[in-house]
Amino acid sequence: MTQKAQNDYHRLRLAIGRTDTWTVEKEALIREKIMDKYSPEMISQLPDMPSCTTIYTWVYKGWITGISRKHLLYPRKHKPITSTEKRPPRKANVLSIEQRTQEINERKEIGHFEIDLVILNKKRRQQLLTLTDRKTRYEIIRLIPDKTAQSVNTTLTSIQQDYFIQSLTAHNGSEFLRLDEAITCPIYDAHPFSSYERDTNKRPYIKWCW
């Protein structure tokens, strides 16, 4: 029964996820080298070994029997996920930035804003909500208590009572997930890691002036 259980264990390891490079022999060698104080980076340089990232993954998932994070010479740090806000279904007025009209791209009309948040005080979690008109560079700046979609929407609802907003361009952070609940104009989602698509906003200048 013991041998059968061991065989089942190895079979399951091969069946879970992307484990096409996992073998019993590699598991044994990785375990031996880690116990000899080799790092995954060093082990990955040996013949027929997977990348160091793969080795870290196997260790963290418990695929190397008898080895855990505490056995690693230099365990990698993992940034905790702090946001628990789920992305709601896309609404009709939420569009890709690729669908933004030529008039907006060429800054021909006023009322097309880029929206962003600037951290004002990390300890107090205070943020500056900024709306920048693409044509005139006119800035609307409001202090909000935190980085939640609710705080953003409450402030945005107040702003649009005093300003004509034809469209918004935003990144897809959790704080902007529910903009469509506060405003009915077109909302354009910028691509991840593409701040140049929202190039009007002058974040350092805004924070310095405030």
Order of alpha helices (4+ residues) and beta strands (2+ residues): alpha-alpha-alpha-alpha-beta-alpha-beta-beta-beta-alpha-beta-beta-alpha
